[in-house]
Amino acid sequence: MALKDMVKNVTGDLQKSVDNFKGGDLLQGVANNYTPISTEQASTEFGCYLMNGERIDRAFKLIRDAMVFTDKRIIFIDRTGITGSKSIIKSINYFSIINVTLTTAGFRFDDSDMDLTYIVSPSVKQINPEYAKVHLEFPRKFPVNELYVLLQTYAYENCLRLSR
């Protein structure tokens, strides 16, 4: 099965799980957990950051901040300042993700944590590439396994491509 088909299957399963998740409230934001929002709401709020032909697959909010998954990359919107009118926009292209680590929720108040390692160098095939990590937290009942599988699929394919 081609990467595109695998990602499409996982994306569909993840979207169903996100649609059924009922954890989006202020307490999750205070706990520093991302909660899902509809793609329609994300398109209205964050569509201005999309490239031509790019589409939003799913999105999450964290009080004022947001994380948007498109068909090409992950966009992080970090609202700063007292009013939140200033934003820092950062993207991680899927082709640069090389490792994903998941820590699932434990007993009681533990959350699920995910770390993405990606290449930030201009050329992903250079001799000594520069790496960075981003840490994400999700509520304990959020179906983080499907998101892990999606991102790990990209990481695996990227590692195969880079080692050729």
C-alpha positions in Angstrom: 0.0 0.0 0.0 1.4 3.4 -0.9 2.2 6.0 1.7 -0.6 8.3 0.4 -3.2 5.5 0.9 -1.9 4.6 4.4 -2.0 8.2 5.5 -5.5 8.6 4.0 -6.8 5.5 6.0 -5.2 6.7 9.2 -6.4 10.3 8.7 -10.0 9.0 8.3 -9.8 7.0 11.4 -8.3 9.9 13.4 -11.0 12.3 12.2 -13.7 9.9 13.4 -12.0 9.6 16.8 -11.5 13.4 17.0 -15.2 14.0 16.1 -16.3 11.7 18.9 -13.9 13.2 21.5 -15.8 15.5 24.0 -12.8 17.0 25.9 -12.6 20.5 24.6 -13.1 22.9 27.5 -11.2 25.6 29.4 -9.8 23.1 32.0 -8.0 21.3 29.2 -6.4 24.5 28.1 -5.4 25.4 31.6 -3.8 22.0 31.8 -1.9 22.8 28.6 -3.7 20.2 26.6 -4.7 20.6 23.0 -8.4 20.0 22.2 -9.9 19.4 18.8 -11.9 22.0 16.8 -13.8 21.6 13.6 -12.1 22.0 10.3 -14.7 24.6 9.4 -13.8 26.7 12.4 -10.0 26.2 11.7 -10.5 27.3 8.0 -12.2 30.4 9.1 -9.6 31.3 11.7 -6.4 30.0 10.1 -7.1 29.7 6.4 -5.1 32.8 5.8 -1.9 30.8 6.6 -2.5 28.1 4.0 -0.5 27.8 0.8 -2.3 27.6 -2.6 -4.0 24.2 -2.8 -3.3 23.3 0.8 -6.2 22.0 2.9 -6.8 21.6 6.6 -7.3 18.0 7.8 -7.8 18.7 11.5 -7.0 21.3 14.1 -6.6 21.7 17.8 -6.7 24.7 20.2 -5.0 25.5 23.4 -6.9 28.5 24.9 -5.4 31.2 22.4 -2.9 29.0 20.6 -3.6 26.5 17.9 -2.1 23.5 16.0 -3.4 22.9 12.5 -2.7 19.7 10.5 -2.9 20.2 6.8 -2.2 17.8 3.9 1.4 19.2 3.8 2.5 20.3 7.2 1.7 21.1 10.8 1.1 24.8 11.6 1.6 26.2 15.1 -0.1 29.5 15.9 1.3 31.0 19.1 -0.6 34.1 20.2 1.5 36.4 22.3 1.0 39.5 24.4 -1.8 40.5 26.7 -4.4 40.9 23.9 -3.2 37.9 21.8 -3.3 40.0 18.7 0.4 39.3 17.9 1.1 35.8 16.6 4.1 33.7 15.9 3.4 31.2 13.1 5.7 28.1 12.8 5.4 25.2 10.4 6.9 21.7 10.4 6.7 20.1 7.0 5.8 16.4 7.1 8.9 15.5 4.9 11.2 16.7 7.7 9.8 14.6 10.6 12.2 11.8 11.5 11.1 10.6 14.9 7.9 10.5 17.0 7.8 9.5 20.7 4.5 8.9 22.5 3.9 8.6 26.2 0.3 7.5 26.8 -1.8 8.7 29.7 -1.4 6.9 33.0 -3.6 6.7 36.0 -5.8 9.6 37.1 -4.6 13.0 35.9 -1.8 12.0 33.6 -1.9 13.3 30.0 -0.6 11.9 26.8 2.6 13.5 25.6 4.1 13.4 22.1 7.5 14.6 21.0 8.3 15.2 17.3 11.9 15.3 16.1 12.4 17.0 12.8 15.1 18.4 10.6 15.4 22.2 10.4 18.4 22.4 8.1 17.7 23.9 4.7 18.7 20.6 3.1 17.4 17.4 4.8 20.2 15.4 3.2 23.2 17.5 4.3 26.0 15.8 6.2 25.3 17.3 9.7 21.6 18.3 9.7 20.2 20.4 12.5 17.4 18.8 14.5 14.7 20.3 16.7 12.0 18.9 18.9 8.5 20.0 19.7 6.5 18.7 22.7 2.7 18.3 22.6 0.3 17.4 25.3 -3.2 15.9 24.9 -6.0 15.1 27.4 -5.9 11.6 28.7 -9.1 10.5 26.8 -8.0 11.9 23.5 -7.3 9.2 20.9 -3.6 10.0 20.5 -2.7 6.6 19.1 -4.1 7.4 15.7 -2.2 10.7 15.6 0.9 8.8 16.6 0.5 6.3 13.8 -0.1 9.1 11.2 3.1 11.0 12.2 5.1 7.8 12.7 4.2 6.8 9.1 5.7 10.1 7.8 8.8 9.6 10.0 9.4 6.1 8.8 9.0 7.0 5.2 11.3 10.0 5.7 14.0 7.8 7.3 13.8 5.4 4.4 14.1 8.2 1.9 17.0 9.8 3.7 19.0 6.6 4.0 19.0 5.9 0.3 
